[in-house]
Amino acid sequence: MAKREGTEASMSRRRSPAAAGKKPLLLVIKEYTIKQAKIRAIQDGTNVSKVAGELLKGWISGLYQLKQ
């Protein structure tokens, strides 16, 4: 019998679809920074995507400025 594409193992590696009105964004960030961000997000009861989204909104609105 042929192996089916949607096996349980392969399904667990798939990401859930983006929420309505949202699209995925690929960021290239140092591995250490990602690890620390994930830890902090868990401690704060959120996730890195929500943190990044809020920070981007703040930057766009002028609330946050990039270091020169």
C-alpha positions in Angstrom: 0.0 0.0 0.0 1.4 3.5 -0.9 2.2 5.9 1.8 -0.2 8.8 2.0 1.1 12.4 1.9 -0.9 13.6 4.9 0.6 11.3 7.5 0.4 12.3 11.2 4.1 13.0 11.3 4.1 15.3 8.4 1.0 17.1 9.5 2.5 18.0 12.9 5.3 19.9 11.1 3.0 22.1 9.1 2.2 25.5 10.4 -1.3 26.6 11.0 -2.7 29.0 8.4 -2.4 32.7 9.1 -5.3 34.4 10.9 -7.7 36.4 8.8 -6.2 39.6 7.5 -2.7 38.5 8.3 0.2 37.2 6.1 3.4 35.5 7.0 6.6 37.5 7.1 10.1 36.1 7.0 12.7 37.8 9.2 16.4 37.0 9.4 17.5 37.4 13.0 20.4 36.1 15.1 19.6 32.7 16.6 20.3 33.9 20.1 17.9 36.8 19.8 15.1 34.4 18.5 15.7 32.1 21.4 15.6 34.9 24.0 12.5 36.4 22.3 10.7 33.0 22.5 11.6 32.6 26.2 10.4 36.1 27.0 7.2 35.7 25.0 6.4 32.5 27.0 7.1 34.3 30.3 4.7 37.1 29.2 2.0 34.7 28.0 2.2 35.7 24.3 4.2 34.7 21.2 6.9 36.3 19.2 4.6 37.1 16.3 2.3 39.2 18.4 5.4 41.0 19.9 6.9 41.7 16.5 3.5 42.9 15.2 3.1 45.3 18.0 6.6 46.6 17.7 6.2 47.1 14.0 3.0 49.1 14.6 4.8 51.3 17.1 7.7 51.9 14.7 5.3 52.7 11.8 3.5 55.2 14.1 6.7 56.9 15.2 6.5 55.5 18.8 9.8 53.6 18.4 12.9 54.9 16.6 15.7 52.7 15.2 19.1 53.2 16.7 21.4 54.9 14.2 
